[in-house]
Amino acid sequence: MCGIVGYVGHRQALDVVMGGLRRLEYRGYDSTGVGVVDGDKIAWAKKAGKLANLDAELSEHPLPASTTGIGHTRWATHGGPTDANAHPHLDPGERVAVVHNGIIENFMVLRDELEGAGYEFASETDTEVVAHLLHRELQQTADLPDAVRAVCRQLQGAFTLVFADALNPGVVVGARRNSPLVVGRGDGENFLGSDVAAFIDYTAEAIELGQDQVVTITADSIEVTDFDGHEAPTTAYTVDWDVTAAEKGGYEWFMAKEIDEQPKAVADTLLGRVGTDGRLQLDEMRLSDDELREIDKIIVIACGTASYAGLVAKYAIEHWTRIPCEVELASEFRYRDPIIDRSTLVVAISQSGETMDTLMAIRYARQQRARVLSICNTNGSTIPRESDAVIYTHAGPEIAVASTKGFLSQMVACYLLGLYLAQVKGAKYGDEISHVIDELHAIPAKVQRMLDEGDQVRKLAADLVDRRSFLFLGRHVGYPVALEGALKLKELAYVHAEGFAAGELKHGPIALVEKGLPMFVVVPPRARDQLQEKIVSNIQEVRARGAYTIVLVEDGDDSVVPFADVVIRLPRTPTLLQPLVATVPLQIFAGELAELLGHDVDQPRNLAKSVTVE
């Protein structure tokens, strides 16, 4: 999830673009870059690292004055965070420049074609393909918007693209598919941005673009078409947020924004995972099929929320592959003298890729000759670099300390790993794997439904704001959901909260139950009849002892209604995938309760986003 700015007008473009990038840096901060029109060339600067690095570069090597420019803050997907991979990317003659947010799914096919035609590439990115495609199209037409439309028709995936062309000064062109792009309408100037934070300092008048649209801005005009060149409808609106709120998209806290971004985070993590032959393909699977066939044990290592994604992975991987799978806290892993060897696959899950406990654990695993695969949201971070293979989650930057969309995207990556291993080992037929992939593609809409119905959970938080203790119960994959729900309350609301496997109730935890104690219970789908019946019995047990039962149960299952004080309905979902929808109301509840208690939801006390010490 990168930040994009485009400007045409009467001001110095570099000042406007750099100001917009500062507002958007929360969207991506592993490299930044700018480009301005300078005669018949694009003058540009880009640097790995945060925006301060680009500021220093521009202080030492200023760009020429210009009133047309584009800029970008990057959250790496294809290629690490380096100067070469930073945006903008240019054509061979440095006539055109492009910045990009999203993933071009067919970039390898296009890159092979362009290399065959003599184009040379300077980066590892999918974006550079677009710059060369535009160069080729501009050989056929001098009209920049026409050339952009021709390029867009060749692309597959999700993308926002913004272009500047030195031979079309005073013009910036943008395009979008499944990725945000907003137009800012000024007086004698116009803007493009990933969101309104890019231009809120200058105008509150905005235009929302639709799917598969191309926008052309000059200082005095805005024209919008579809990818075929037909005039397209738009929606104009006035932004009533202040600048600080704009960075959060109008939300009061980043966590609320990131919870609402989960449908997109899940969809983006699934993007580009199926090849033209219908088989699964993963980002940087540097382990060969033969090496993967040798794997006879899997150990998942992680910390905190990521470890609960690992617990979900255990159920899925063992079910689909029949390979034994253990889940270990990374902080404990190397101290127990684990039995691992070359036939062990260690799966390390880390949002930041810098979690010190996890990093030290994978170094120990490699010393023992185990193969290491990491699941990570940060391209180029240490853990992926020191792993044999990587699955990137593509969730975009997560600013709030408590993970939400990071957790869901980690679970999706774990499912993809399990299915990929089943494919390589022949443990599942191709149509069985395709069926699960189809079910995963249906998840974003189901998550969106949980978000749309979130007011029920917010009201519940208000009703329970004075409670100081909560319990969470689950069975099977509902158990990790219970653990995560409890952790979110501890992190955000600073109240006592515990998650338990429901079958453990009678072995001690039921002693905690007293009249009025709120207890969340995750009920498995009815397809798992034995599990479902057992957890209904658990609900009856705690209800009989006075617990206030809040039951998360799929549509159509009314067996729990007589024993529930509150029923939260879940969309029907296969059992193994249910955590993707059941987690969402627990996130909303924790965030709402924390806000009602007056806590800092984004930066809870005593916590940090990336734990870089053991």
Residue pairs with C-beta under 8 A, 6 or more apart in sequence:
1 27
1 28
1 75
1 101
1 395
1 396
1 397
2 27
2 28
2 72
2 73
2 74
2 75
2 87
2 99
2 100
2 101
2 194
3 20
3 21
3 23
3 24
3 25
3 26
3 27
3 28
3 72
3 73
3 101
3 194
3 198
4 24
4 70
4 71
4 72
4 99
4 100
4 101
4 160
4 162
4 181
4 192
4 193
4 194
4 198
5 16
5 17
5 20
5 21
5 24
5 70
5 71
5 72
5 162
5 191
5 192
5 193
5 194
5 198
5 199
6 17
6 69
6 70
6 71
6 99
6 162
6 164
6 172
6 174
6 191
6 192
6 193
6 217
7 13
7 16
7 17
7 20
7 67
7 68
7 69
7 70
7 172
7 189
7 190
7 191
7 192
7 199
8 67
8 68
8 170
8 171
8 172
8 189
8 190
8 217
8 218
8 219
9 16
9 67
9 186
9 188
9 189
9 190
9 219
10 67
10 188
10 189
10 219
11 67
11 189
12 65
12 66
12 67
13 36
13 37
13 66
13 67
13 68
13 69
14 34
14 36
14 58
14 63
14 66
14 69
16 69
16 191
16 199
16 202
17 34
17 36
17 69
17 70
17 71
18 34
18 51
18 54
18 55
18 58
18 71
19 201
20 71
20 191
20 193
20 197
20 198
20 199
21 32
21 34
21 51
21 54
21 71
21 72
21 73
22 51
23 197
23 198
23 200
23 201
23 243
23 246
23 247
24 73
24 193
24 194
24 195
24 197
24 198
24 247
25 32
25 50
25 51
25 73
26 247
26 254
26 397
26 399
27 73
27 75
27 194
27 396
27 397
28 73
28 74
28 75
28 76
28 396
28 397
29 50
29 51
29 73
29 75
29 397
30 48
30 49
30 74
30 75
30 76
30 81
30 378
30 379
30 380
31 46
31 47
31 48
31 49
31 73
31 74
31 76
31 81
31 82
31 83
31 85
31 86
31 87
32 46
32 47
32 49
32 50
32 51
32 53
32 54
32 71
32 72
32 73
32 74
32 86
33 44
33 45
33 46
33 47
33 54
33 71
33 72
33 74
33 86
33 87
33 88
33 99
34 44
34 45
34 46
34 54
34 58
34 63
34 69
34 70
34 71
34 72
34 88
35 42
35 43
35 44
35 69
35 70
35 71
35 88
35 90
35 97
35 99
35 164
36 42
36 43
36 44
36 63
36 64
36 66
36 68
36 69
36 164
37 43
37 66
37 68
37 69
37 164
37 165
37 166
37 169
37 170
38 63
38 64
38 66
38 166
39 166
40 95
40 166
40 167
41 93
41 94
41 95
41 166
42 88
42 90
42 94
42 95
42 96
42 97
42 164
42 166
43 63
43 64
43 66
44 63
44 88
44 90
44 94
44 97
45 54
45 57
45 58
45 61
45 63
46 54
46 83
46 86
46 87
46 88
47 53
47 54
47 56
47 57
47 83
47 86
48 81
48 82
48 83
48 85
48 86
49 81
51 73
67 170
67 219
68 164
68 169
68 170
68 171
68 172
69 164
70 88
70 97
70 99
70 162
70 163
70 164
70 172
70 192
71 88
71 99
72 86
72 87
72 88
72 99
72 100
74 81
74 85
74 86
74 87
75 379
75 396
75 397
76 85
76 378
76 379
76 380
77 103
77 126
77 379
77 392
77 394
78 85
78 103
78 107
78 124
78 125
78 126
78 127
78 379
79 85
79 123
79 124
79 125
79 379
80 124
80 379
80 380
80 385
81 379
81 380
82 380
84 122
84 123
84 124
85 123
85 124
85 125
87 98
87 99
87 100
87 125
87 127
88 97
88 98
88 99
88 164
89 97
89 98
89 99
89 100
89 123
89 125
89 127
89 128
89 130
89 131
90 96
90 97
90 98
90 131
91 131
91 132
91 134
91 135
92 119
92 120
92 132
92 135
93 135
94 166
95 135
95 138
95 165
95 166
95 167
96 131
96 134
96 135
96 138
96 163
96 164
96 165
96 166
97 131
97 163
97 164
98 127
98 130
98 131
98 134
98 161
98 162
98 163
99 127
99 161
99 162
100 125
100 126
100 127
100 130
100 159
100 160
100 161
100 162
101 159
101 160
101 179
101 180
101 194
102 157
102 158
102 159
102 160
102 177
102 178
102 179
103 126
103 157
103 158
103 159
103 268
103 271
103 272
103 394
104 110
104 126
104 127
104 129
104 130
104 155
104 156
104 157
104 159
105 156
105 157
105 271
105 272
106 155
106 156
106 157
107 126
107 129
107 157
109 276
110 129
110 133
110 154
110 155
111 121
111 129
114 121
114 129
114 132
114 133
114 136
115 121
117 136
119 132
119 135
121 128
121 132
122 128
130 151
130 155
130 161
133 151
133 154
134 147
134 148
134 151
134 163
137 146
137 147
137 148
137 150
137 151
138 144
138 147
138 165
140 147
140 150
141 147
141 150
142 167
144 163
144 165
144 168
144 171
144 173
144 216
145 173
145 214
145 216
145 223
145 225
146 229
148 161
148 163
148 173
148 175
148 214
149 175
149 214
149 225
149 227
149 228
149 229
151 161
152 161
152 175
152 177
152 212
152 214
152 227
153 227
153 228
155 177
157 177
157 178
157 271
157 272
158 177
158 178
158 179
158 267
158 268
158 271
159 175
159 176
159 177
159 178
159 179
160 174
160 175
160 176
160 179
160 180
160 181
160 194
161 174
161 175
161 176
162 172
162 173
162 174
162 175
162 181
162 192
163 172
163 173
163 174
164 171
164 172
165 171
165 173
170 218
170 219
171 216
171 217
171 218
172 192
172 216
172 217
173 214
173 215
173 216
173 217
174 181
174 183
174 192
174 209
174 214
174 215
174 217
175 181
175 213
175 214
175 215
175 227
176 209
176 211
176 212
176 213
177 211
177 212
178 211
178 267
180 194
180 195
181 192
181 193
181 194
181 209
181 215
182 192
182 193
182 194
182 195
182 196
182 198
182 206
182 207
182 208
182 209
183 190
183 191
183 192
183 206
183 207
183 208
183 209
183 215
183 217
183 222
183 234
184 190
184 191
184 192
184 193
184 196
184 198
184 199
184 202
184 203
184 205
184 206
184 207
185 191
185 203
185 205
185 206
185 207
185 222
185 236
186 199
186 202
186 203
186 205
187 203
188 219
188 220
189 202
189 219
190 217
190 218
190 219
190 220
190 221
190 222
191 198
191 199
191 202
191 203
191 217
192 198
192 215
192 217
193 199
195 246
195 249
196 206
196 239
196 241
196 246
197 243
197 246
197 247
197 249
200 239
200 241
200 243
200 246
201 243
204 238
204 239
204 240
205 236
205 238
205 239
206 236
206 237
206 238
206 239
207 215
207 222
207 224
207 234
207 235
207 236
207 237
208 234
208 235
208 236
208 237
209 215
209 224
209 234
210 232
210 233
210 234
210 235
212 226
212 227
213 224
213 225
213 226
213 227
213 232
213 234
214 224
214 225
214 226
214 227
215 222
215 223
215 224
216 222
216 223
216 224
224 231
224 232
224 234
225 231
225 232
226 232
239 246
241 250
245 251
245 252
248 254
248 256
248 257
249 257
251 257
251 260
252 595
252 601
253 400
253 591
253 595
253 601
253 602
254 399
254 400
254 602
255 400
255 402
255 404
255 492
255 591
255 601
255 602
256 591
256 601
258 398
258 399
258 400
258 404
258 405
259 404
259 405
259 451
259 584
259 587
259 588
259 591
260 451
261 395
261 396
261 405
262 404
262 405
262 408
262 447
262 451
262 584
263 444
263 445
263 447
263 448
263 451
264 444
265 393
265 394
265 395
265 396
265 405
265 406
265 408
265 409
266 408
266 409
266 412
266 440
266 443
266 444
266 447
266 580
267 441
267 444
268 394
268 395
268 396
268 409
269 393
269 394
269 395
269 409
269 412
269 413
269 416
270 412
270 416
270 437
270 440
270 441
271 394
272 281
273 280
273 281
273 282
273 416
273 437
274 280
274 281
274 437
275 281
278 430
278 434
279 423
279 430
280 416
280 419
280 420
280 423
280 433
280 437
282 389
282 391
282 416
282 417
282 420
283 390
283 391
283 392
284 384
284 389
284 390
284 391
284 392
285 389
285 391
285 420
286 388
286 389
286 390
287 371
287 373
287 388
287 389
289 424
291 371
292 345
292 421
292 424
292 425
293 424
293 425
294 342
294 343
295 323
295 343
295 344
295 345
295 371
295 421
296 323
296 324
296 343
296 344
297 323
297 324
297 325
297 326
297 340
297 343
297 344
297 345
298 317
298 323
298 324
298 325
298 326
298 344
298 345
298 346
298 347
299 325
299 326
299 327
299 328
299 333
299 338
299 340
299 344
299 345
299 346
299 347
299 365
299 370
300 307
300 310
300 313
300 314
300 325
300 326
300 327
300 328
300 346
300 347
300 348
300 349
300 414
301 310
301 327
301 328
301 329
301 330
301 333
301 346
301 347
301 348
301 349
301 358
301 361
301 362
301 365
302 309
302 310
302 327
302 329
302 330
302 348
302 349
302 350
302 358
303 329
303 330
303 331
303 350
303 355
303 357
303 358
303 611
304 403
304 487
305 402
305 403
305 406
305 407
305 484
305 487
306 349
306 350
306 351
306 355
306 358
306 403
306 406
306 407
306 410
307 327
307 329
307 330
307 349
308 407
308 480
308 481
308 483
308 484
308 487
309 349
309 375
309 407
309 410
309 411
309 414
309 480
310 327
310 347
310 349
310 414
311 327
311 477
311 479
311 480
311 483
312 411
312 414
312 477
312 480
312 576
312 579
313 325
313 327
313 347
313 411
313 414
313 415
313 417
313 418
314 325
314 326
314 327
315 476
315 477
315 576
316 414
316 415
316 418
316 477
316 576
317 323
317 325
317 414
317 417
317 418
317 421
318 324
318 325
319 418
319 576
320 418
320 419
320 421
320 422
320 427
320 428
320 436
321 418
321 421
321 422
321 425
321 427
322 427
323 421
323 425
328 338
328 361
329 357
330 348
330 355
330 357
330 358
330 360
330 361
331 357
331 361
331 614
333 361
333 364
333 365
334 360
334 361
334 364
338 368
340 346
340 365
340 368
340 369
340 370
341 368
341 369
341 370
342 369
342 370
342 371
344 365
344 368
344 370
344 371
345 370
345 371
345 372
345 373
346 361
346 362
346 365
346 370
346 371
346 372
346 373
347 372
347 373
347 374
347 375
347 414
347 417
348 358
348 361
348 362
348 372
348 373
348 374
348 375
348 383
348 387
349 358
349 374
349 375
349 376
349 410
349 413
349 414
350 358
350 359
350 374
350 375
350 376
350 381
350 383
351 376
351 377
351 378
351 393
351 398
351 403
351 406
351 410
351 610
352 376
352 377
352 378
352 381
352 609
352 610
353 374
353 376
353 377
353 378
353 380
353 381
353 382
353 383
353 384
354 378
354 381
354 382
354 383
354 610
354 612
355 383
355 610
355 611
355 612
356 611
356 612
356 613
356 614
357 611
357 614
358 383
359 382
359 383
359 386
360 614
362 372
362 374
362 383
362 386
362 387
363 386
365 372
366 372
366 386
371 388
371 389
372 386
372 387
372 388
372 389
373 387
373 388
373 389
373 390
373 391
373 417
374 383
374 384
374 387
374 389
374 390
374 391
375 390
375 391
375 393
375 410
375 413
375 414
375 417
376 383
376 384
376 390
376 391
376 392
376 393
377 392
377 393
377 394
377 395
377 396
377 398
377 406
377 409
377 410
378 384
379 392
384 390
384 392
391 413
391 416
391 417
392 413
393 406
393 409
393 410
393 412
393 413
394 409
395 405
395 406
395 408
395 409
396 405
398 404
398 405
398 406
398 609
399 602
399 609
400 601
400 602
400 603
401 491
401 602
401 603
401 604
401 607
401 608
401 609
402 488
402 491
402 492
402 590
402 591
402 601
402 604
402 607
404 587
407 484
407 583
408 447
408 580
408 583
408 584
411 579
411 580
412 440
412 443
412 580
415 436
415 440
415 576
415 577
419 428
419 433
419 436
419 437
421 427
422 428
422 433
423 430
423 433
436 574
439 573
439 574
439 577
440 577
443 573
443 577
443 580
443 581
446 571
446 573
446 580
446 581
447 580
447 581
447 584
449 571
450 570
450 571
450 581
450 584
450 585
451 584
451 588
453 569
454 584
454 585
454 588
456 568
456 585
457 568
457 585
457 588
457 589
457 592
458 588
458 589
458 592
460 550
460 566
460 589
461 589
461 592
461 593
461 596
462 592
462 596
464 470
464 518
464 548
464 593
465 593
465 596
465 597
467 495
467 516
467 517
467 518
468 495
468 496
469 495
469 496
469 497
469 512
469 517
469 518
470 486
470 489
470 495
470 496
470 497
470 498
470 517
470 518
470 519
470 520
471 486
471 497
471 498
471 499
471 500
471 509
471 512
471 513
471 517
471 518
471 519
471 520
471 547
472 481
472 482
472 483
472 485
472 486
472 497
472 498
472 499
472 500
472 519
472 520
472 521
472 522
472 586
473 482
473 499
473 500
473 501
473 502
473 505
473 519
473 520
473 521
473 522
473 535
473 538
473 542
474 480
474 481
474 482
474 483
474 499
474 500
474 501
474 502
474 521
474 522
474 535
475 501
475 502
475 503
475 522
475 524
475 531
475 534
475 535
476 524
476 528
476 531
476 575
477 524
477 575
477 576
477 578
477 579
478 502
478 522
478 523
478 524
478 535
478 578
478 579
478 582
479 499
479 500
479 501
479 502
480 579
481 522
481 578
481 579
481 582
481 583
481 586
482 499
482 500
482 501
482 520
482 522
483 499
484 499
484 583
484 586
485 497
485 499
485 520
485 583
485 586
485 589
485 590
486 497
486 498
486 499
487 497
487 499
488 586
488 587
488 589
488 590
488 591
489 495
489 497
489 589
489 590
489 593
490 496
490 497
491 590
491 604
491 607
492 590
492 591
492 593
492 594
492 599
492 601
492 604
493 590
493 593
493 594
493 597
493 599
494 594
494 597
494 599
494 604
494 605
495 593
498 509
498 512
500 509
502 521
502 534
502 535
502 538
503 534
503 538
505 538
505 541
505 542
506 541
510 541
510 542
510 545
513 519
513 542
513 545
513 546
513 547
514 545
514 546
514 547
515 545
515 546
516 546
516 547
516 548
517 546
517 547
517 548
518 547
518 548
518 550
519 542
519 547
519 548
519 549
519 550
520 550
520 551
520 552
520 586
521 535
521 538
521 539
521 542
521 549
521 550
521 551
521 552
521 560
522 552
522 578
522 582
523 532
523 535
523 536
523 539
523 551
523 552
523 553
523 554
523 557
523 560
524 531
524 532
524 535
524 575
524 578
525 532
525 554
525 557
525 572
525 573
525 574
525 575
525 578
526 532
526 554
526 556
526 557
526 559
527 574
527 575
528 575
532 557
532 559
536 559
536 560
536 563
539 549
539 551
539 560
539 563
539 564
540 563
542 549
543 549
543 563
548 565
548 566
549 563
549 564
549 565
549 566
550 564
550 565
550 566
550 568
551 560
551 563
551 564
551 566
551 567
551 568
552 568
552 570
552 582
552 585
553 560
553 564
553 567
553 568
553 569
553 570
554 569
554 570
554 571
554 572
554 573
554 578
555 569
555 570
555 571
555 572
556 572
560 567
561 567
568 585
570 578
570 581
570 582
571 581
573 580
573 581
591 601
594 601
594 604
595 601
599 605
